[in-house]
Structures are given as structure tokens and as C-alpha cells.
Amino acid sequence: MKCEGSGWAGEECGSLQVFCGFCNGSGLNEFTPGEITDGEISKSAKERHAAHVARLSALVNQAPARLAVAA
């Protein structure tokens, strides 16, 4: 059973499991690529994602030249 993004285990998981077994408590693996369409992603989620990408891009640009990022 997926946690719907909370990261917490559901009642059906038993008393010893604290975190979701699907996302390991991150709440970030609710969807796999291609499982949802672009139209199903909220505007605010897209804006948050763009802000994170911009922040990380700025950090990478500030790093010493010896740093390489492989795609």
C-alpha cells in the first residue's frame, strides 16, 4: 500500500513498521515516470520543482571547476 506521499506506514503494515515500505519513508516515490500525465501535476508542484532545480543549478555553478556532473 502506498503512503500517498506522507512517508508513514499505514495501519495494515503492522505495528513494527513505521515508514512506508514503498518509498522507504521519503514520500517521494509515489509515482513512477509515465504513471501520471503532465496535466495531473499541480501548478504549485511544478513551481516547487522548478525552484529546486534553479537552486541546485546555482550551487553547481558555484562549485570549483573540477566538479563534474554526469547525466
Stockholm file with secondary structure:
# STOCKHOLM 1.0

chainA/1-71         MKCEGSGWAGEECGSLQVFCGFCNGSGLNEFTPGEITDGEISKSAKERHAAHVARLSALVNQAPARLAVAA
#=GR chainA/1-71 SS CCCTTSCBCCGGGCTTCCBCTTTTTCSCCSCCTTSSCGGGSCHHHHHHHHHHHHHHHHHHHHSCTTCCCCC
#=GC SS_cons        CCCTTSCBCCGGGCTTCCBCTTTTTCSCCSCCTTSSCGGGSCHHHHHHHHHHHHHHHHHHHHSCTTCCCCC
//
